[in-house]
Amino acid sequence: MSSPTTNVTVFKQNPAGELMYQWQGRLLHEAPHEAQIEARFSAESGRVLEIEFNKGDRFLETYYDDRWFNIFEIRDQGDDRLKGWYCNVAAPAIIRPGEITFRDFALDLVVYPDGRQFVLDEDEFAVLDCSPAERQLALAGLAQLQAEFAARFDQDQ
């Protein structure tokens, strides 16, 4: 990727590499092994546990090419208030100029601004068609995410 004004298309795939969704964002930051984009929530409003998703909410999405997850920081479209984080357990992203592709492994971690964590979609993950090695890497990615957020909130205390 090049300059911070670069438009980026994100491709979310299932474990088999089949396209599930795609959306547009704008590159904010790039460093070795990671890229951060800003995207606007464009689907209809909805709710995940206690987090309300509204059309236009700002997502700061961080993708890694060496970790089994990505992290979406969710901010309110009106006042930019932090709503929380939605994290996908996913194979390391493929980061190329103008595009980011990731294979999603169903498990998600929701983290609230107060540090509470909730794992979602364990039932979907249990029946997912993936290799034993991918299953282990996905579980290790979830554990790493949980530990990183726990450490972040321990430091804030």
Secondary structure per residue as TSV (DSSP state, phi and psi in degrees):
chain	resnum	aa	ss	phi	psi
A	1	M	-	360.0	162.1
A	2	S	-	-117.0	-105.6
A	3	S	-	-84.9	162.4
A	4	P	T	-66.0	-4.7
A	5	T	T	-98.0	5.9
A	6	T	-	-67.1	130.3
A	7	N	E	-79.5	143.1
A	8	V	E	-130.7	136.6
A	9	T	E	-103.1	129.7
A	10	V	E	-102.2	131.3
A	11	F	E	-114.9	115.3
A	12	K	E	-98.8	122.6
A	13	Q	E	-115.2	161.0
A	14	N	-	-80.9	175.5
A	15	P	T	-57.1	-27.2
A	16	A	T	-81.2	-3.9
A	17	G	S	89.6	12.8
A	18	E	-	-87.4	135.7
A	19	L	E	-64.3	129.3
A	20	M	E	-104.8	-48.0
A	21	Y	E	-148.5	161.3
A	22	Q	E	-147.4	151.4
A	23	W	E	-152.6	169.8
A	24	Q	E	-106.4	149.1
A	25	G	E	-149.3	-177.4
A	26	R	E	-127.5	128.2
A	27	L	E	-64.4	126.6
A	28	L	E	-104.0	-37.1
A	29	H	E	-155.8	143.5
A	30	E	E	-140.0	135.9
A	31	A	E	-142.9	169.7
A	32	P	T	-54.4	128.2
A	33	H	T	73.7	6.6
A	34	E	E	-152.9	157.0
A	35	A	E	-143.7	140.9
A	36	Q	E	-120.2	132.2
A	37	I	E	-123.6	162.6
A	38	E	E	-112.2	130.6
A	39	A	E	-136.5	156.8
A	40	R	E	-106.8	135.8
A	41	F	-	-66.2	123.5
A	42	S	-	-115.2	-5.7
A	43	A	S	-78.9	174.5
A	44	E	-	-65.0	153.2
A	45	S	-	-59.0	149.9
A	46	G	E	-163.7	-172.5
A	47	R	E	-140.9	139.0
A	48	V	E	-123.9	111.1
A	49	L	T	52.3	-117.4
A	50	E	T	-96.0	3.2
A	51	I	E	-100.0	121.3
A	52	E	E	-87.2	125.8
A	53	F	E	-101.6	123.7
A	54	N	-	-120.8	146.3
A	55	K	T	-54.1	129.6
A	56	G	T	95.5	-10.0
A	57	D	-	-55.6	145.5
A	58	R	E	-92.8	126.3
A	59	F	E	-110.7	123.8
A	60	L	E	-101.1	105.1
A	61	E	E	-105.2	123.4
A	62	T	E	-111.6	125.0
A	63	Y	E	-115.3	144.4
A	64	Y	E	-125.3	142.0
A	65	D	S	-97.8	6.2
A	66	D	S	-133.6	14.5
A	67	R	S	-133.8	153.5
A	68	W	S	-93.2	48.0
A	69	F	E	-168.8	166.3
A	70	N	E	-136.4	160.1
A	71	I	E	-127.9	126.5
A	72	F	E	-111.6	114.8
A	73	E	E	-86.7	128.0
A	74	I	E	-108.2	125.7
A	75	R	E	-125.1	141.1
A	76	D	-	-62.6	135.0
A	77	Q	T	-67.1	-22.6
A	78	G	T	-85.1	-55.6
A	79	D	T	-116.3	5.4
A	80	D	-	63.4	18.8
A	81	R	-	-66.6	139.6
A	82	L	E	-68.2	122.9
A	83	K	E	-95.1	-28.2
A	84	G	E	147.1	-167.2
A	85	W	E	-125.4	140.3
A	86	Y	E	-120.1	119.4
A	87	C	E	-118.0	129.7
A	88	N	E	-96.5	130.5
A	89	V	E	-80.8	119.4
A	90	A	E	-151.8	153.8
A	91	A	S	-60.4	153.9
A	92	P	-	-50.1	137.0
A	93	A	-	-69.6	151.9
A	94	I	E	-100.3	112.7
A	95	I	E	-107.1	116.4
A	96	R	E	-129.9	163.4
A	97	P	T	-55.0	120.4
A	98	G	T	80.3	-0.5
A	99	E	E	-154.3	150.1
A	100	I	E	-133.4	130.6
A	101	T	E	-124.2	134.5
A	102	F	E	-140.2	148.2
A	103	R	E	-100.9	117.5
A	104	D	E	-86.7	134.9
A	105	F	E	-109.8	30.9
A	106	A	E	73.6	-42.5
A	107	L	E	-64.8	137.8
A	108	D	E	-133.7	151.9
A	109	L	E	-122.6	124.6
A	110	V	E	-104.4	131.4
A	111	V	E	-125.9	127.8
A	112	Y	-	-87.5	160.7
A	113	P	T	-57.5	-21.1
A	114	D	T	-89.3	1.0
A	115	G	S	98.8	-10.0
A	116	R	-	-63.2	142.0
A	117	Q	E	-124.3	142.3
A	118	F	E	-138.3	130.3
A	119	V	E	-91.0	133.6
A	120	L	E	-114.3	155.0
A	121	D	-	65.9	31.8
A	122	E	H	-63.1	-32.4
A	123	D	H	-66.8	-40.3
A	124	E	H	-63.8	-42.8
A	125	F	H	-62.8	-38.0
A	126	A	H	-60.3	-30.3
A	127	V	T	-107.9	7.4
A	128	L	-	-64.2	139.3
A	129	D	-	-85.2	94.9
A	130	C	-	-150.3	166.0
A	131	S	-	-75.3	158.3
A	132	P	H	-57.0	-37.3
A	133	A	H	-65.4	-43.2
A	134	E	H	-64.2	-39.5
A	135	R	H	-60.9	-44.1
A	136	Q	H	-64.9	-43.0
A	137	L	H	-64.4	-38.8
A	138	A	H	-64.5	-44.6
A	139	L	H	-64.5	-37.7
A	140	A	H	-65.8	-38.1
A	141	G	H	-62.4	-43.3
A	142	L	H	-61.0	-45.8
A	143	A	H	-61.5	-40.3
A	144	Q	H	-64.4	-43.9
A	145	L	H	-58.5	-49.5
A	146	Q	H	-59.1	-42.4
A	147	A	H	-67.0	-41.4
A	148	E	H	-63.4	-43.1
A	149	F	H	-69.5	-38.4
A	150	A	H	-60.7	-43.1
A	151	A	H	-65.4	-39.4
A	152	R	H	-59.7	-43.6
A	153	F	H	-78.7	-27.5
A	154	D	H	-63.9	-38.3
A	155	Q	H	-68.9	-29.8
A	156	D	H	-75.8	-15.1
A	157	Q	-	-76.9	360.0
